[in-house]
Amino acid sequence: MEIDNRELDKSYLRAKKRVEKLKKYYSHVSIYLFVNIVLSSYKVYKDLVRGDSFEEAIFEGDNFSLWFWWGIAIAFHTYNTFSENLLFMNKSWEDKKIKEYMNEK
C-alpha cells in the first residue's frame, strides 16, 4: 500500500497549522493570567495603601474589570481554537449522524 505524498503533506500542514493555533492560544491564556494577576495585585495593594479594608480592596469592581473584558476575548479565542472539536460542530459528528439517519428506514 503506497501512501500518497500529497495527502501526507496535506495532513502534515493541517497538523502543523493546528499546533500553531494551539501555541498561540496557550500563549494568549498565559499572558492573560500573568497580566491580570499583576495588575489586580497592584490595584488591590494601591487600595490597601489608600486605607480601604482588605474586603473593600478585593471586591472593588474596577480591580477586576479587565479580567471580565479580556475574558470575553479569551472566550472567542477558545471557541476559534477548539470549535473543530465541539460536540455538535465537528465533521465526524455530522458524518455519524448522516449514517445514522441513512440506516433508519
C-alpha positions, -999 to 999 in steps of 0.1 A, spaced: 0 0 0 15 32 -11 8 65 7 2 95 -15 29 121 -7 4 149 -14 -21 135 11 8 131 36 19 167 30 -17 180 34 -20 161 67 13 174 79 3 210 70 -31 207 87 -14 193 119 13 220 118 -14 247 115 -34 232 144 -3 231 166 5 267 157 -31 277 166 -28 259 200 5 275 207 -10 310 201 -40 301 223 -19 289 252 4 319 248 -27 342 249 -40 325 281 -6 327 298 -3 364 291 -39 369 302 -33 353 335 1 370 341 -10 405 332 -43 403 351 -27 388 382 0 416 383 -25 444 376 -51 432 400 -25 427 427 -12 462 421 -47 477 422 -56 458 455 -23 469 470 -29 505 460 -64 504 476 -50 489 508 -24 517 510 -52 543 504 -69 530 535 -95 505 522 -101 474 541 -89 441 526 -125 432 518 -132 465 501 -100 463 481 -107 427 469 -143 433 459 -137 467 442 -153 462 407 -127 482 389 -99 460 401 -112 430 381 -130 446 352 -100 438 329 -105 401 338 -140 403 325 -134 422 293 -103 403 283 -121 371 293 -146 377 266 -118 379 241 -103 347 256 -138 330 252 -138 339 215 -103 327 210 -112 295 228 -141 289 205 -120 297 175 -93 273 186 -114 244 197 -145 248 176 -135 218 154 -138 195 185 -171 208 198 -197 181 202 -222 193 176 -199 211 152 -173 187 141 -172 168 108 -171 133 124 -203 141 143 -220 152 111 -209 121 93 -220 98 121 -255 115 122 -258 112 84 -250 75 85 -274 70 114 -303 87 95 -295 68 64 -297 35 82 -331 43 96 -359 30 74 
